[in-house]
Amino acid sequence: MEKRNSTSDFILLGLFRHTRLHLFLFALVLTVATASLLGNALMVLLIHQDHWLHTPMYFLLSQLSLMDLMLISTIVPKMADGFLAGKMSISPAGCGLQIFVSLTLGGGESFLLAAMSYDRYVAVYHPLRYTTLMSWKLCLQMAMGSWILGAADGLMQAAATLSFPFCSRHEIDHFFCEAPMLMRLACTDTSVFENVMYICCVLMLLIPLSLILTSYSLILAAVLHMRSTEARKKAFATCSSHLAVVGLFYGAAIFIYMRPKSHRSANHDKVVSAFYAIFTPMLNLMIYSLRNNEVKEALKRWLGKQVNLKHQQI
């Protein structure tokens, strides 16, 4: 079988076709992605600027927002360029960069969500010892560890994926480069690498997920012992919304990376990937940040400062 020249480009077939329905769906996805990008950028700015938000919880939230806006910036512009301008080719280096960044951010977010669940567990279960158990040093270590572990996974999988020889048909039936999709184009046996990738997914997904479920189980147990009915309802609403986001993120990631090869479908993979890469960042923003009263107050203070600055300039 003829093999692809290592310098030739890949072709991303994309998520949409040029029909009225797909044009509407593209506009919807682009609107959500743009709103998510601006909203997460605003969250990073607010947490950095407002000293009332300089706490471990909001620092971890700022890292989540940073990861989400970087993920959208890596995937959506290329997808939009392919649909609007027809530029569907991507170089091996560009493809490797997309794999590295998406896995770095996805893996990092997996560990970061576990760190955030620990932060909430300490706040609810040990409120008087919060500053001791959730010190700034530990907070920085958890955030840095999330980035490093994600980057290590992304670098390993990107380098290994691009080391395989690819066949002459180098069309990727996807809207960005993902390791499982590229494996379908390989002209050699990839079973060993796929087994290693499966083990990595167990470590990167199931272990943090088990920590998150343990933390929220303990939180819910503490909530059940609260005397105030109003406080119990509020805590239940917060925990359920957080767990919904966790379920969507981990469910989509497990579906993409841990499903047996024989059960894979390109169309299903594209829809699920679009959900966790484009829609989940918006859900994170809405649930973790925009529903938070302290964030709303910080936004009001920031807008007030901007209005005062304009009045001073006039």
C-alpha positions as CSV (number, residue, x, y, z in Angstrom):
1,M,0.0,0.0,0.0
2,E,1.3,3.5,-0.9
3,K,2.3,5.5,2.1
4,R,1.8,9.2,2.6
5,N,4.8,11.4,2.2
6,S,5.8,12.7,5.7
7,T,5.7,16.3,4.4
8,S,2.2,16.3,2.9
9,D,-0.8,17.7,4.7
10,F,-3.8,16.1,6.3
11,I,-7.3,17.0,5.1
12,L,-9.9,17.8,7.8
13,L,-13.3,16.9,6.4
14,G,-15.0,19.1,9.0
15,L,-18.2,18.9,11.1
16,F,-20.6,20.6,8.7
17,R,-21.7,20.4,5.1
18,H,-22.9,23.4,3.0
19,T,-26.7,22.9,3.6
20,R,-29.2,25.3,5.2
21,L,-29.4,23.2,8.3
22,H,-25.7,22.9,8.7
23,L,-25.3,26.6,8.1
24,F,-27.6,27.3,11.0
25,L,-25.8,24.8,13.2
26,F,-22.4,26.3,12.2
27,A,-23.8,29.8,13.2
28,L,-25.0,28.4,16.5
29,V,-21.7,26.7,17.3
30,L,-19.7,29.8,16.3
31,T,-22.0,32.0,18.6
32,V,-21.6,29.6,21.5
33,A,-17.8,29.4,21.0
34,T,-17.5,33.2,20.7
35,A,-19.6,33.8,23.8
36,S,-17.6,31.2,25.7
37,L,-14.3,32.7,24.6
38,L,-15.2,36.2,25.7
39,G,-16.9,35.0,28.9
40,N,-13.9,32.9,30.0
41,A,-11.5,35.7,29.1
42,L,-13.6,38.0,31.3
43,M,-13.5,35.5,34.1
44,V,-9.7,35.3,34.0
45,L,-9.5,39.2,34.0
46,L,-12.0,39.6,36.9
47,I,-10.3,37.1,39.1
48,H,-6.9,38.7,38.4
49,Q,-8.1,42.2,38.9
50,D,-10.6,41.9,41.9
51,H,-8.8,41.3,45.2
52,W,-12.0,39.9,46.7
53,L,-11.7,37.0,44.4
54,H,-8.1,36.2,45.4
55,T,-8.9,32.9,47.1
56,P,-7.9,29.3,46.2
57,M,-11.3,28.5,44.9
58,Y,-11.4,31.4,42.4
59,F,-7.7,30.9,41.4
60,L,-8.7,27.3,40.4
61,L,-11.7,28.7,38.6
62,S,-9.4,31.1,36.7
63,Q,-7.3,28.1,35.6
64,L,-10.4,26.3,34.4
65,S,-11.5,29.4,32.4
66,L,-7.9,29.7,30.9
67,M,-8.0,26.1,29.8
68,D,-11.4,26.4,28.3
69,L,-10.6,29.6,26.3
70,M,-7.3,28.0,25.1
71,L,-9.2,24.9,23.9
72,I,-11.7,26.9,21.9
73,S,-8.9,29.1,20.5
74,T,-7.1,25.9,19.3
75,I,-10.0,24.2,17.6
76,V,-12.7,26.7,16.5
77,P,-10.7,29.1,14.2
78,K,-9.4,26.2,12.1
79,M,-12.9,24.6,11.9
80,A,-14.4,28.0,10.9
81,D,-11.7,28.6,8.3
82,G,-12.3,25.2,6.8
83,F,-16.1,25.7,6.5
84,L,-16.1,29.4,5.3
85,A,-12.9,29.5,3.2
86,G,-12.6,25.9,2.3
87,K,-9.1,25.7,3.7
88,M,-9.4,22.1,5.0
89,S,-5.7,21.1,4.9
90,I,-3.5,21.1,8.0
91,S,0.2,20.4,8.2
92,P,1.6,17.5,10.3
93,A,3.1,20.1,12.6
94,G,-0.3,21.8,13.0
95,C,-2.0,18.5,13.5
96,G,0.5,17.5,16.2
97,L,0.0,20.9,17.9
98,Q,-3.8,20.4,18.0
99,I,-3.4,16.9,19.5
100,F,-0.9,18.2,22.0
101,V,-2.9,21.3,23.1
102,S,-6.3,19.5,23.2
103,L,-4.9,16.6,25.3
104,T,-2.9,18.9,27.5
105,L,-6.0,21.0,28.3
106,G,-8.3,18.0,28.5
107,G,-6.0,16.1,30.8
108,G,-5.2,19.2,32.8
109,E,-8.9,20.0,33.2
110,S,-9.6,16.4,34.4
111,F,-7.1,16.9,37.3
112,L,-8.2,20.5,37.9
113,L,-11.8,19.4,38.4
114,A,-10.6,16.9,41.0
115,A,-8.7,19.8,42.8
116,M,-11.8,21.9,42.7
117,S,-13.9,19.2,44.2
118,Y,-11.3,18.8,47.0
119,D,-11.5,22.6,47.6
120,R,-15.3,22.4,47.9
121,Y,-15.1,19.3,50.2
122,V,-12.7,21.2,52.6
123,A,-15.0,24.3,52.5
124,V,-18.1,22.3,53.5
125,Y,-16.6,19.6,55.7
126,H,-13.9,21.5,57.5
127,P,-14.8,25.2,57.2
128,L,-12.8,26.2,60.3
129,R,-9.6,24.5,59.0
130,Y,-10.0,25.7,55.4
131,T,-7.1,28.1,55.3
132,T,-4.8,25.3,56.7
133,L,-6.1,22.4,54.6
134,M,-6.4,24.5,51.4
135,S,-3.3,26.7,51.6
136,W,-2.0,28.8,48.8
137,K,1.0,26.5,48.5
138,L,-1.2,23.4,48.0
139,C,-3.5,25.3,45.6
140,L,-0.6,26.3,43.4
141,Q,0.9,22.8,43.5
142,M,-2.4,21.3,42.4
143,A,-2.9,23.8,39.6
144,M,0.7,23.3,38.4
145,G,0.4,19.6,38.7
146,S,-2.7,19.6,36.5
147,W,-0.9,21.5,33.8
148,I,2.2,19.4,33.9
149,L,0.4,16.0,33.9
150,G,-1.8,17.2,31.0
151,A,1.2,18.4,29.1
152,A,3.1,15.1,29.6
153,D,0.1,13.1,28.3
154,G,-0.4,15.5,25.4
155,L,3.3,15.4,24.4
156,M,3.6,11.7,24.6
157,Q,0.4,11.0,22.6
158,A,1.1,13.7,19.9
159,A,4.7,12.4,19.4
160,A,3.7,8.8,19.3
161,T,0.7,9.4,16.9
162,L,2.7,11.3,14.4
163,S,5.5,8.7,14.4
164,F,3.4,6.2,12.6
165,P,3.5,5.9,8.8
166,F,0.2,7.0,7.2
167,C,-1.4,5.6,4.0
168,S,-2.0,7.6,0.9
169,R,-5.6,8.4,1.9
170,H,-4.9,11.0,4.5
171,E,-8.4,12.5,5.0
172,I,-9.4,12.9,8.7
173,D,-13.2,12.6,9.1
174,H,-13.2,15.1,11.9
175,F,-13.1,18.9,12.4
176,F,-9.7,18.9,14.3
177,C,-6.9,16.4,14.8
178,E,-7.6,13.9,17.5
179,A,-5.3,10.9,18.2
180,P,-8.0,8.2,17.8
181,M,-9.0,9.6,14.4
182,L,-5.4,9.6,13.1
183,M,-4.9,6.0,14.2
184,R,-7.4,5.0,11.6
185,L,-5.1,6.3,8.9
186,A,-2.0,4.4,10.1
187,C,-0.5,1.8,7.7
188,T,0.9,-0.3,10.5
189,D,-0.3,-2.1,13.6
190,T,-1.2,0.4,16.3
191,S,-2.6,-2.0,18.9
192,V,0.3,-1.6,21.4
193,F,0.0,2.2,21.3
194,E,-3.8,2.0,21.6
195,N,-3.4,-0.2,24.7
196,V,-0.9,2.3,26.2
197,M,-3.3,5.1,25.3
198,Y,-6.1,3.2,27.1
199,I,-4.0,2.9,30.2
200,C,-3.2,6.6,30.1
201,C,-7.0,7.4,29.8
202,V,-7.6,5.2,32.9
203,L,-5.1,7.2,34.8
204,M,-6.1,10.6,33.4
205,L,-9.9,10.2,33.6
206,L,-11.0,7.4,36.0
207,I,-8.7,8.2,38.9
208,P,-9.7,12.0,39.1
209,L,-13.3,11.0,38.5
210,S,-13.2,8.7,41.5
211,L,-11.7,11.4,43.6
212,I,-14.4,13.8,42.5
213,L,-17.2,11.4,43.3
214,T,-15.7,10.7,46.7
215,S,-15.4,14.4,47.5
216,Y,-19.0,15.1,46.5
217,S,-20.3,12.0,48.3
218,L,-18.8,13.4,51.5
219,I,-20.1,16.9,50.7
220,L,-23.7,15.5,50.2
221,A,-23.4,13.6,53.5
222,A,-22.5,16.8,55.3
223,V,-25.3,18.7,53.5
224,L,-27.8,16.1,54.8
225,H,-26.9,17.0,58.4
226,M,-27.5,20.7,57.8
227,R,-30.3,22.1,60.0
228,S,-31.3,24.9,57.7
229,T,-33.6,23.8,54.9
230,E,-32.7,26.8,52.8
231,A,-29.0,26.1,53.1
232,R,-29.6,22.4,52.3
233,K,-31.5,23.2,49.1
234,K,-28.8,25.7,48.0
235,A,-26.0,23.2,48.6
236,F,-27.9,20.5,46.8
237,A,-28.5,22.8,43.8
238,T,-24.8,23.7,43.7
239,C,-23.6,20.1,44.0
240,S,-26.0,18.8,41.4
241,S,-25.0,21.4,38.8
242,H,-21.3,20.8,39.4
243,L,-21.8,17.0,39.1
244,A,-23.8,17.6,35.9
245,V,-20.8,19.4,34.3
246,V,-18.4,16.7,35.6
247,G,-20.6,14.0,34.2
248,L,-20.8,15.7,30.8
249,F,-17.0,16.3,30.6
250,Y,-15.9,12.9,31.8
251,G,-18.7,11.1,29.9
252,A,-17.6,12.7,26.6
253,A,-13.9,12.1,27.2
254,I,-14.5,8.4,28.1
255,F,-16.7,8.0,25.1
256,I,-14.0,9.3,22.8
257,Y,-10.9,7.8,24.3
258,M,-12.0,4.6,26.1
259,R,-14.6,3.1,23.7
260,P,-13.6,-0.1,21.9
261,K,-12.3,0.4,18.4
262,S,-15.0,-1.8,16.9
263,H,-17.8,0.5,18.3
264,R,-16.4,3.7,16.9
265,S,-18.4,5.9,14.5
266,A,-16.9,9.0,12.9
267,N,-20.2,10.9,13.1
268,H,-20.8,10.1,16.8
269,D,-17.2,11.0,17.6
270,K,-17.6,14.4,15.9
271,V,-20.8,15.3,17.7
272,V,-19.4,14.3,21.1
273,S,-16.1,16.1,20.5
274,A,-18.0,19.2,19.5
275,F,-19.9,19.0,22.7
276,Y,-16.9,18.7,25.1
277,A,-14.6,21.0,23.1
278,I,-17.1,23.8,22.4
279,F,-20.3,23.5,24.6
280,T,-18.8,22.3,27.8
281,P,-16.6,25.4,28.3
282,M,-19.8,27.5,28.0
283,L,-21.5,25.2,30.6
284,N,-18.5,25.5,32.9
285,L,-18.7,29.3,32.7
286,M,-22.5,29.4,33.4
287,I,-22.5,26.9,36.3
288,Y,-19.2,27.6,38.1
289,S,-19.0,31.4,37.5
290,L,-22.0,33.3,36.2
291,R,-24.4,31.8,38.9
292,N,-22.0,32.9,41.6
293,N,-23.0,36.0,43.5
294,E,-19.4,37.0,44.3
295,V,-18.5,36.9,40.6
296,K,-21.6,39.0,39.8
297,E,-20.5,41.6,42.4
298,A,-17.0,41.6,41.0
299,L,-18.3,42.2,37.5
300,K,-20.4,45.2,38.8
301,R,-17.3,46.6,40.5
302,W,-15.2,46.2,37.3
303,L,-17.9,47.8,35.1
304,G,-18.2,50.6,37.6
305,K,-14.5,51.3,37.4
306,Q,-14.6,51.3,33.6
307,V,-17.5,53.8,33.6
308,N,-15.6,56.1,36.0
309,L,-12.4,55.9,33.9
310,K,-14.4,57.0,30.8
311,H,-16.0,59.9,32.8
312,Q,-12.6,61.0,34.0
313,Q,-11.2,61.0,30.4
314,I,-14.2,63.1,29.2
